[in-house]
Amino acid sequence: MIEVIATILLIALGIYILIGIVFYFPFIKNGVRKIDEGVKDAPRFMKILIFPGTVALWPILLKKVKKGELS
């Protein structure tokens, strides 16, 4: 029983991370500018640096992009 629960939780976590990775690419291209306009000329290193946070916090960032909130 515990193995089944652990498997379900790991699958759910994997799906969450996969959605975050898929969200990252369009977010970097267009969405991040809707939240912070100062990022348009940011170096590539900054885009790599925010990858883990974007993947982990994609639901919050998606809401902000849809609202067009500035930070």
Backbone as XML, in Angstrom:
<?xml version="1.0"?>
<chain id="A" units="angstrom">
  <residue number="1" name="MET">
    <atom name="N" x="0.811" y="-1.200" z="0.000"/>
    <atom name="CA" x="0.000" y="0.000" z="0.000"/>
    <atom name="C" x="0.857" y="1.266" z="0.000"/>
  </residue>
  <residue number="2" name="ILE">
    <atom name="N" x="1.895" y="1.287" z="0.813"/>
    <atom name="CA" x="2.772" y="2.452" z="0.876"/>
    <atom name="C" x="3.494" y="2.648" z="-0.457"/>
  </residue>
  <residue number="3" name="GLU">
    <atom name="N" x="3.854" y="1.537" z="-1.109"/>
    <atom name="CA" x="4.535" y="1.636" z="-2.401"/>
    <atom name="C" x="3.632" y="2.285" z="-3.446"/>
  </residue>
  <residue number="4" name="VAL">
    <atom name="N" x="2.352" y="1.966" z="-3.390"/>
    <atom name="CA" x="1.394" y="2.543" z="-4.344"/>
    <atom name="C" x="1.270" y="4.049" z="-4.119"/>
  </residue>
  <residue number="5" name="ILE">
    <atom name="N" x="1.167" y="4.451" z="-2.865"/>
    <atom name="CA" x="1.062" y="5.877" z="-2.546"/>
    <atom name="C" x="2.332" y="6.607" z="-2.971"/>
  </residue>
  <residue number="6" name="ALA">
    <atom name="N" x="3.489" y="6.017" z="-2.678"/>
    <atom name="CA" x="4.755" y="6.635" z="-3.072"/>
    <atom name="C" x="4.860" y="6.750" z="-4.586"/>
  </residue>
  <residue number="7" name="THR">
    <atom name="N" x="4.425" y="5.727" z="-5.297"/>
    <atom name="CA" x="4.455" y="5.753" z="-6.761"/>
    <atom name="C" x="3.549" y="6.848" z="-7.304"/>
  </residue>
  <residue number="8" name="ILE">
    <atom name="N" x="2.360" y="6.962" z="-6.747"/>
    <atom name="CA" x="1.420" y="7.998" z="-7.194"/>
    <atom name="C" x="1.993" y="9.388" z="-6.931"/>
  </residue>
  <residue number="9" name="LEU">
    <atom name="N" x="2.582" y="9.590" z="-5.758"/>
    <atom name="CA" x="3.171" y="10.890" z="-5.439"/>
    <atom name="C" x="4.339" y="11.222" z="-6.360"/>
  </residue>
  <residue number="10" name="LEU">
    <atom name="N" x="5.176" y="10.239" z="-6.658"/>
    <atom name="CA" x="6.308" y="10.484" z="-7.560"/>
    <atom name="C" x="5.848" y="10.771" z="-8.985"/>
  </residue>
  <residue number="11" name="ILE">
    <atom name="N" x="4.815" y="10.094" z="-9.422"/>
    <atom name="CA" x="4.269" y="10.368" z="-10.759"/>
    <atom name="C" x="3.687" y="11.782" z="-10.798"/>
  </residue>
  <residue number="12" name="ALA">
    <atom name="N" x="2.961" y="12.163" z="-9.755"/>
    <atom name="CA" x="2.388" y="13.515" z="-9.695"/>
    <atom name="C" x="3.489" y="14.572" z="-9.680"/>
  </residue>
  <residue number="13" name="LEU">
    <atom name="N" x="4.546" y="14.328" z="-8.923"/>
    <atom name="CA" x="5.674" y="15.259" z="-8.887"/>
    <atom name="C" x="6.350" y="15.352" z="-10.250"/>
  </residue>
  <residue number="14" name="GLY">
    <atom name="N" x="6.504" y="14.226" z="-10.910"/>
    <atom name="CA" x="7.100" y="14.216" z="-12.244"/>
    <atom name="C" x="6.266" y="14.991" z="-13.252"/>
  </residue>
  <residue number="15" name="ILE">
    <atom name="N" x="4.958" y="14.844" z="-13.180"/>
    <atom name="CA" x="4.066" y="15.584" z="-14.081"/>
    <atom name="C" x="4.155" y="17.083" z="-13.792"/>
  </residue>
  <residue number="16" name="TYR">
    <atom name="N" x="4.192" y="17.450" z="-12.519"/>
    <atom name="CA" x="4.311" y="18.852" z="-12.121"/>
    <atom name="C" x="5.601" y="19.460" z="-12.672"/>
  </residue>
  <residue number="17" name="ILE">
    <atom name="N" x="6.704" y="18.742" z="-12.531"/>
    <atom name="CA" x="7.990" y="19.227" z="-13.029"/>
    <atom name="C" x="7.989" y="19.296" z="-14.548"/>
  </residue>
  <residue number="18" name="LEU">
    <atom name="N" x="7.407" y="18.316" z="-15.201"/>
    <atom name="CA" x="7.332" y="18.323" z="-16.665"/>
    <atom name="C" x="6.526" y="19.522" z="-17.170"/>
  </residue>
  <residue number="19" name="ILE">
    <atom name="N" x="5.415" y="19.816" z="-16.527"/>
    <atom name="CA" x="4.629" y="20.992" z="-16.905"/>
    <atom name="C" x="5.452" y="22.261" z="-16.687"/>
  </residue>
  <residue number="20" name="GLY">
    <atom name="N" x="6.208" y="22.309" z="-15.602"/>
    <atom name="CA" x="7.064" y="23.465" z="-15.331"/>
    <atom name="C" x="8.133" y="23.653" z="-16.389"/>
  </residue>
  <residue number="21" name="ILE">
    <atom name="N" x="8.721" y="22.561" z="-16.853"/>
    <atom name="CA" x="9.741" y="22.645" z="-17.900"/>
    <atom name="C" x="9.125" y="23.121" z="-19.208"/>
  </residue>
  <residue number="22" name="VAL">
    <atom name="N" x="7.958" y="22.602" z="-19.537"/>
    <atom name="CA" x="7.269" y="23.032" z="-20.761"/>
    <atom name="C" x="6.868" y="24.507" z="-20.645"/>
  </residue>
  <residue number="23" name="PHE">
    <atom name="N" x="6.451" y="24.946" z="-19.467"/>
    <atom name="CA" x="6.068" y="26.340" z="-19.238"/>
    <atom name="C" x="7.257" y="27.283" z="-19.363"/>
  </residue>
  <residue number="24" name="TYR">
    <atom name="N" x="8.436" y="26.836" z="-19.000"/>
    <atom name="CA" x="9.630" y="27.683" z="-18.953"/>
    <atom name="C" x="9.942" y="28.339" z="-20.298"/>
  </residue>
  <residue number="25" name="PHE">
    <atom name="N" x="9.877" y="27.586" z="-21.380"/>
    <atom name="CA" x="10.329" y="28.107" z="-22.672"/>
    <atom name="C" x="9.465" y="29.253" z="-23.198"/>
  </residue>
  <residue number="26" name="PRO">
    <atom name="N" x="8.144" y="29.132" z="-23.246"/>
    <atom name="CA" x="7.368" y="30.308" z="-23.670"/>
    <atom name="C" x="7.423" y="31.447" z="-22.647"/>
  </residue>
  <residue number="27" name="PHE">
    <atom name="N" x="7.595" y="31.098" z="-21.374"/>
    <atom name="CA" x="7.704" y="32.130" z="-20.344"/>
    <atom name="C" x="8.946" y="32.974" z="-20.564"/>
  </residue>
  <residue number="28" name="ILE">
    <atom name="N" x="10.059" y="32.346" z="-20.890"/>
    <atom name="CA" x="11.295" y="33.089" z="-21.122"/>
    <atom name="C" x="11.187" y="33.932" z="-22.391"/>
  </residue>
  <residue number="29" name="LYS">
    <atom name="N" x="10.545" y="33.405" z="-23.420"/>
    <atom name="CA" x="10.417" y="34.148" z="-24.682"/>
    <atom name="C" x="9.545" y="35.388" z="-24.527"/>
  </residue>
  <residue number="30" name="ASN">
    <atom name="N" x="8.385" y="35.259" z="-23.890"/>
    <atom name="CA" x="7.420" y="36.360" z="-23.862"/>
    <atom name="C" x="6.925" y="36.734" z="-22.471"/>
  </residue>
  <residue number="31" name="GLY">
    <atom name="N" x="6.635" y="35.740" z="-21.667"/>
    <atom name="CA" x="5.928" y="35.980" z="-20.415"/>
    <atom name="C" x="6.687" y="36.766" z="-19.376"/>
  </residue>
  <residue number="32" name="VAL">
    <atom name="N" x="7.986" y="36.564" z="-19.294"/>
    <atom name="CA" x="8.756" y="37.233" z="-18.252"/>
    <atom name="C" x="8.736" y="38.749" z="-18.451"/>
  </residue>
  <residue number="33" name="ARG">
    <atom name="N" x="8.594" y="39.203" z="-19.667"/>
    <atom name="CA" x="8.525" y="40.650" z="-19.937"/>
    <atom name="C" x="7.231" y="41.261" z="-19.411"/>
  </residue>
  <residue number="34" name="LYS">
    <atom name="N" x="6.184" y="40.456" z="-19.323"/>
    <atom name="CA" x="4.918" y="40.964" z="-18.790"/>
    <atom name="C" x="5.001" y="41.185" z="-17.283"/>
  </residue>
  <residue number="35" name="ILE">
    <atom name="N" x="5.880" y="40.443" z="-16.631"/>
    <atom name="CA" x="6.046" y="40.571" z="-15.186"/>
    <atom name="C" x="7.109" y="41.616" z="-14.858"/>
  </residue>
  <residue number="36" name="ASP">
    <atom name="N" x="8.214" y="41.604" z="-15.599"/>
    <atom name="CA" x="9.314" y="42.536" z="-15.347"/>
    <atom name="C" x="9.887" y="42.994" z="-16.684"/>
  </residue>
  <residue number="37" name="GLU">
    <atom name="N" x="9.639" y="44.240" z="-17.041"/>
    <atom name="CA" x="10.068" y="44.751" z="-18.338"/>
    <atom name="C" x="11.581" y="44.923" z="-18.443"/>
  </residue>
  <residue number="38" name="GLY">
    <atom name="N" x="12.280" y="44.968" z="-17.337"/>
    <atom name="CA" x="13.722" y="45.155" z="-17.343"/>
    <atom name="C" x="14.504" y="43.930" z="-17.771"/>
  </residue>
  <residue number="39" name="VAL">
    <atom name="N" x="13.829" y="42.839" z="-18.051"/>
    <atom name="CA" x="14.504" y="41.584" z="-18.376"/>
    <atom name="C" x="14.766" y="41.436" z="-19.873"/>
  </residue>
  <residue number="40" name="LYS">
    <atom name="N" x="14.239" y="42.333" z="-20.690"/>
    <atom name="CA" x="14.325" y="42.112" z="-22.129"/>
    <atom name="C" x="15.757" y="42.066" z="-22.649"/>
  </residue>
  <residue number="41" name="ASP">
    <atom name="N" x="16.673" y="42.768" z="-22.020"/>
    <atom name="CA" x="18.072" y="42.742" z="-22.453"/>
    <atom name="C" x="18.960" y="41.960" z="-21.491"/>
  </residue>
  <residue number="42" name="ALA">
    <atom name="N" x="18.369" y="41.075" z="-20.727"/>
    <atom name="CA" x="19.122" y="40.300" z="-19.740"/>
    <atom name="C" x="20.013" y="39.270" z="-20.433"/>
  </residue>
  <residue number="43" name="PRO">
    <atom name="N" x="21.168" y="38.981" z="-19.843"/>
    <atom name="CA" x="22.061" y="37.976" z="-20.442"/>
    <atom name="C" x="21.485" y="36.568" z="-20.336"/>
  </residue>
  <residue number="44" name="ARG">
    <atom name="N" x="22.031" y="35.681" z="-21.125"/>
    <atom name="CA" x="21.583" y="34.285" z="-21.154"/>
    <atom name="C" x="21.746" y="33.633" z="-19.782"/>
  </residue>
  <residue number="45" name="PHE">
    <atom name="N" x="22.795" y="34.019" z="-19.045"/>
    <atom name="CA" x="23.041" y="33.440" z="-17.729"/>
    <atom name="C" x="21.851" y="33.664" z="-16.792"/>
  </residue>
  <residue number="46" name="MET">
    <atom name="N" x="21.227" y="34.833" z="-16.875"/>
    <atom name="CA" x="20.070" y="35.116" z="-16.022"/>
    <atom name="C" x="18.922" y="34.177" z="-16.356"/>
  </residue>
  <residue number="47" name="LYS">
    <atom name="N" x="18.746" y="33.894" z="-17.642"/>
    <atom name="CA" x="17.664" y="33.001" z="-18.048"/>
    <atom name="C" x="17.907" y="31.582" z="-17.542"/>
  </residue>
  <residue number="48" name="ILE">
    <atom name="N" x="19.164" y="31.174" z="-17.517"/>
    <atom name="CA" x="19.505" y="29.854" z="-16.972"/>
    <atom name="C" x="19.339" y="29.858" z="-15.452"/>
  </residue>
  <residue number="49" name="LEU">
    <atom name="N" x="19.675" y="30.969" z="-14.842"/>
    <atom name="CA" x="19.613" y="31.084" z="-13.389"/>
    <atom name="C" x="18.184" y="30.993" z="-12.856"/>
  </residue>
  <residue number="50" name="ILE">
    <atom name="N" x="17.211" y="31.514" z="-13.594"/>
    <atom name="CA" x="15.833" y="31.476" z="-13.099"/>
    <atom name="C" x="15.096" y="30.193" z="-13.486"/>
  </residue>
  <residue number="51" name="PHE">
    <atom name="N" x="15.755" y="29.289" z="-14.197"/>
    <atom name="CA" x="15.119" y="28.037" z="-14.617"/>
    <atom name="C" x="14.535" y="27.240" z="-13.449"/>
  </residue>
  <residue number="52" name="PRO">
    <atom name="N" x="15.305" y="26.947" z="-12.383"/>
    <atom name="CA" x="14.730" y="26.128" z="-11.298"/>
    <atom name="C" x="13.528" y="26.788" z="-10.622"/>
  </residue>
  <residue number="53" name="GLY">
    <atom name="N" x="13.606" y="28.088" z="-10.410"/>
    <atom name="CA" x="12.493" y="28.789" z="-9.788"/>
    <atom name="C" x="11.254" y="28.812" z="-10.663"/>
  </residue>
  <residue number="54" name="THR">
    <atom name="N" x="11.470" y="28.966" z="-11.966"/>
    <atom name="CA" x="10.347" y="28.969" z="-12.898"/>
    <atom name="C" x="9.671" y="27.611" z="-12.932"/>
  </residue>
  <residue number="55" name="VAL">
    <atom name="N" x="10.466" y="26.553" z="-12.941"/>
    <atom name="CA" x="9.903" y="25.200" z="-12.966"/>
    <atom name="C" x="9.137" y="24.921" z="-11.672"/>
  </residue>
  <residue number="56" name="ALA">
    <atom name="N" x="9.664" y="25.365" z="-10.549"/>
    <atom name="CA" x="9.017" y="25.089" z="-9.266"/>
    <atom name="C" x="7.776" y="25.948" z="-9.031"/>
  </residue>
  <residue number="57" name="LEU">
    <atom name="N" x="7.796" y="27.180" z="-9.510"/>
    <atom name="CA" x="6.721" y="28.123" z="-9.193"/>
    <atom name="C" x="5.854" y="28.462" z="-10.399"/>
  </residue>
  <residue number="58" name="TRP">
    <atom name="N" x="5.773" y="27.570" z="-11.371"/>
    <atom name="CA" x="5.058" y="27.879" z="-12.605"/>
    <atom name="C" x="3.588" y="28.241" z="-12.402"/>
  </residue>
  <residue number="59" name="PRO">
    <atom name="N" x="2.850" y="27.664" z="-11.439"/>
    <atom name="CA" x="1.444" y="28.086" z="-11.310"/>
    <atom name="C" x="1.305" y="29.563" z="-10.911"/>
  </residue>
  <residue number="60" name="ILE">
    <atom name="N" x="2.169" y="30.018" z="-10.024"/>
    <atom name="CA" x="2.129" y="31.416" z="-9.586"/>
    <atom name="C" x="2.516" y="32.335" z="-10.737"/>
  </residue>
  <residue number="61" name="LEU">
    <atom name="N" x="3.569" y="31.972" z="-11.464"/>
    <atom name="CA" x="4.012" y="32.791" z="-12.588"/>
    <atom name="C" x="2.976" y="32.819" z="-13.700"/>
  </residue>
  <residue number="62" name="LEU">
    <atom name="N" x="2.302" y="31.712" z="-13.924"/>
    <atom name="CA" x="1.255" y="31.668" z="-14.946"/>
    <atom name="C" x="0.124" y="32.637" z="-14.600"/>
  </residue>
  <residue number="63" name="LYS">
    <atom name="N" x="-0.264" y="32.677" z="-13.331"/>
    <atom name="CA" x="-1.306" y="33.617" z="-12.907"/>
    <atom name="C" x="-0.861" y="35.057" z="-13.122"/>
  </residue>
  <residue number="64" name="LYS">
    <atom name="N" x="0.401" y="35.350" z="-12.784"/>
    <atom name="CA" x="0.909" y="36.711" z="-12.951"/>
    <atom name="C" x="0.981" y="37.105" z="-14.419"/>
  </residue>
  <residue number="65" name="VAL">
    <atom name="N" x="1.375" y="36.179" z="-15.277"/>
    <atom name="CA" x="1.454" y="36.475" z="-16.707"/>
    <atom name="C" x="0.058" y="36.726" z="-17.265"/>
  </residue>
  <residue number="66" name="LYS">
    <atom name="N" x="-0.906" y="35.926" z="-16.847"/>
    <atom name="CA" x="-2.279" y="36.118" z="-17.337"/>
    <atom name="C" x="-2.859" y="37.452" z="-16.892"/>
  </residue>
  <residue number="67" name="LYS">
    <atom name="N" x="-2.521" y="37.870" z="-15.673"/>
    <atom name="CA" x="-3.000" y="39.156" z="-15.177"/>
    <atom name="C" x="-2.184" y="40.313" z="-15.743"/>
  </residue>
  <residue number="68" name="GLY">
    <atom name="N" x="-0.955" y="40.030" z="-16.179"/>
    <atom name="CA" x="-0.069" y="41.078" z="-16.668"/>
    <atom name="C" x="0.489" y="41.928" z="-15.543"/>
  </residue>
  <residue number="69" name="GLU">
    <atom name="N" x="0.629" y="41.324" z="-14.364"/>
    <atom name="CA" x="1.122" y="42.054" z="-13.195"/>
    <atom name="C" x="2.581" y="42.427" z="-13.353"/>
  </residue>
  <residue number="70" name="LEU">
    <atom name="N" x="2.916" y="43.610" z="-12.904"/>
    <atom name="CA" x="4.313" y="44.009" z="-12.810"/>
    <atom name="C" x="4.770" y="43.750" z="-11.392"/>
  </residue>
  <residue number="71" name="SER">
    <atom name="N" x="6.030" y="43.387" z="-11.239"/>
    <atom name="CA" x="6.528" y="43.050" z="-9.902"/>
    <atom name="C" x="6.664" y="44.271" z="-9.024"/>
  </residue>
</chain>
